Amino acid sequence: MQHRPEIDGLRAVAVVPVILFHAGLAWFSGGYVGVDVFFVISGYLITTIIATAQDKGTFTILGFYERRARRIMPVLFTVILCCLPFAWAWMLPAQMKSFGESIIAVCLFLSNVLFWQESGYFAAAAEKQPLLHTWSLAVEEQYYVVFPILLMLLHRAGPRIRFVVLLLAALVSFALAVYGAIAFPNAAFYLPHTRAWELLAGSLCALFLLHRQQPANETLSLLGLAGVLAGVFLYDDGTPFPSAWTLAPVGGTALIILFGGPGTRVHRFLSLPLLTGIGLISYSLYLWHQPLFAFARIRSLTEPTPVLMTSLTVAAVLLAVLSWRFVETPFRTGRIRILGSAPRILGATAAAAVFLMAVGAAGRVDNGWSFRLPPSALAALDVQAHPDPAMSTCLFDKGEATLPHPVRACMTPGTQTSDTILIGDSHAGAITGEALRAFSAAGLDLYALSHSSCAGFSGLVVSNAKYRLRCNRFFTGVEDYIARSDIKTIIMVSRWSLYVDGTAFDNGEGGIEALKPTYADLYERRDDMGGENDPARKDRVLAAYLADIKAYLDRGDNVVLVYPIPEAGWNVPDLLARAAMTGNDAEPLGTSSERYRARNAAVIAAFDTLDHPRLAKIRPDAIFCDSFVAGRCINSLATDRIFYFDDDHLSNAGAALLMPPIIDAVRRLNANPKGTPGKTTR
């Protein structure tokens, strides 16, 4: 086929935004659309090659896959091999196991399926997946298992029927993508049936131009470039994708292919030597950038600096030039004589894939080769891997409104009925095991149950789609049980500020929690929730907190109100383990006390307005902040004193620090008959 320099330039326009998006540059918030541009280009080029060969009578399936193997596999395998020593040196066991799985999936062209099952593309954990970007290669290869055979069948039917069938297939795939963006967004992002229309868009362009002179249209080609750039700069990780929004970059790319002929400004721009040069190395550049960024994030104890990410971008370009020159080009052009025939290149590809899959399987089976880690790192990870089993038993997440109260497994041993109950969200769940043990040791009974992502009251709805209506249902059942039981003291533990602010915690030191916005509003507004930053919504939630606490008190119940527990922002055991692996001393580990006060100012101010003789207030910041280290909220003192098992939930060691003041408050409040004034604890 005739060389089109503007296609090389278009590759550069595709790959550069992807890289800068993965590097974390805010201006390129929609840089991921570069992959969609690649899909269209791929569909155009492959279809042109196949259709041209079919017209000449020279097309064979074996020859097609030989070309794909020469084009795709040598650089891909080279990149994976180069990742292995860094994975060995820097990855934690769980990361190594995941990396091993991803190697196997890449070699089988199933990495899109793996990453769909593991996490979303925009999840923070995905940033530490060195082979995350191979999902797009998997989509292409799955597509090209079927597409050449389909073209062979349609070639006999004639060009019109071929075009119409592919157009109908594209429309069906597009409809699935639009529906999937709402019904199954993660699957729609990764799987081929909702991406095929993008490749088919390129195929339709190829068939349209197959026996025609490419037209040059200034307006349409500029509109196409504008569509691509609009996606790059205006979209972000909240834009449904793929969906109708994807029409801008996909349609824009198609317009450039169709109408960006010689003489247009778009053709002159995309044919600039800098862009065509980047386009030539774009495949190698795409393969190198994500491993460099991922290992930088794995190696760094906090988020890598912009300077480092910029340096790594330059390094990716240099590595891409080298691999294009010494790996990609020799294999693609058949210069390596020993692999000169189709059976040999395909056989060598299969052998290399088997070897890499064996390496990946070994890491998976051998627990991520945990023997690589020093004992202190393993001790830290043990805290992360084994949160108290009472949490999984007594932390509910299905909105069970009709639990058989009391749930015996969530009570102190030997207890038949309890006059004290611990309720709340997963922050309450995290301390449940230690609370049950501490209350039993103190000769007190306790019933503890909690629900994920729920503030601990009925009458609220949350933005998290999974738990949206479950909170009201679950805590209506809990409150009904409290009203009809002998409960006279309620201990309330929740991540109060999260449901008000809705934002993930950023400790200001590189520890940014991996959490999507989760906020609350009144249940009566479930069909018209206020936005994350809506001040009126925040005021409604705070007012609901106070009203529900007062309702218990006015009814004659005692309340032990636990103020917000300090969040860490970074995964504490993970950070300590990585520090131990790299020889850095990260102990004692803590975050800013001022950051805690700023994060929780609204909730603290609201709770401070409460004053009642049957109310006891527990201030976790008085325990964790400024007591061990001035100006810091402590996360850990040593690998055997780690106070969190992730980035915000207390471990048993952390929960143990909370128990004495809680037990003291319960003793004093329970000493008073229900409905009789007690003593406020501060």
Secondary structure, 3 states (H helix, E strand, C coil): CCCCHHHHHHHHHHHHHHHHHHCCCHHHCCHHHHHHHHHHHHHHHHHHHHHHHHHHCCCCHHHHHHHHHHHHHHHHHHHHHHHHHHHHHHCCHHHHHHHHHHHHHHHCCCHHHHHHHHCCCCCHHHHHCCCHHHHHHHHHHHHHHHHHHHHHHHHHHCHHHHHHHHHHHHHHHHHHHHHHHHHCHHHHHHCHHHCHHHHHHHHHHHHHHCCCCCCECHHHHHHHHHHHHHHHHHCCCCCCCCCHHHHHHHHHHHHHHHHECCCCHHHHHHCCHHHHHHHHCHHHHHHHHHHHHHHHHHHCCCCCCHHHHHHHHHHHHHHHHHHHHHHHHHHHHCCCHHHCCHHHHHHHHHHHHHHHHHHHHHHHHCCCCHHHCCHHHHHHHHHHHCCCHHHHHHEECCCCCCCCCCCHHHECCCCCCCCEEEEECHHHHHHHHHHHHHHHHCCCCCEECEECCCCCCCCEEECCCCCCCHHHHHHHHHHHHHHHCCCCEEEEECCHHHHHHCCCCECCCCCECCCCCCCEEEHHHCCCCCCCCCHHHHHHHHHHHHHHHHHHHHHCCEEEEECCCCCCCCCHHHHHHHHHHCCCCCCCEEEEHHHHHHHCHHHHHHHHCCCCCCEEEECHHHHHECCCCCCEEEEEEECCEECECCCCCECHHHHHHHHHHHHHHHHHHHCCCCCCCCCCCC
